[in-house]
Amino acid sequence: MNMVDPLFFKQNAGVGQWVDIVVRMEGPVSTTLGIVYAFDWEMETGQRILPPPPENQYYAV
């Protein structure tokens, strides 16, 4: 997860143009973050990694 704009962080540290963070999360937040990740992945690659949403069985009248 990218948590900071690399242009403003460690500019003279000789590191690459990225900043990584690793955390462990459990519970409902992990589902939410997984969905955000899957959405970002699909937007960047065009590849869906989650199943499609179910078809709507009800129609507006």
N, C-alpha and C positions, 0 to 999 in steps of 0.2 A: 504494500500500500504506500503510495507516494504521499508524504505528509508535509512537504515543504517545497517551495519553488527553489530549485538548485541555483538560480541566478543570484539569490540573496543568501546562500548558505555555503560556508567554507569555500569562498571564491579562490583563495590562494592555497588551498590544502593539497592540490595535486590529485584530486579524486575525479572520477567521471561525472557526467551530467545526470546523476541520479542520486537519490537518497532512499534507502530501503528501511522498512521497519517490520519487525516480526512481533506478533502478539498472539495470545491464545484467548479465544472467546468461546463461551458455552451458553447454551440456552437460546431463547428466541432471537437474540441479536445475530446469532450465527446464520440463521435462515435468511434474515433480511440482508445481511452482507453477501451471502451466497447469491441471492437474486440480483443484487446490484452488480456483482462481479459478472454474472452470466449476461446481464443486459449490456454492460460495457464491452464484454468479449464479442457479443453479436454485432454491436455497432461498429467495432473496429475491424472484425474479420468477415462478417457476413455469415458466420457459422453459428447456428443455434445449438447450445449445449443443454438447454432444458427442453422438456417436452412442450409441444404447443399447448396453449390454453384450451380447455374443453369447449366444444361447440355449445353455443347458447341454445337451450331447449325451449326457451320462452321468447315470444315476440311481442313487441309493443303493439297496442291496439289503437 
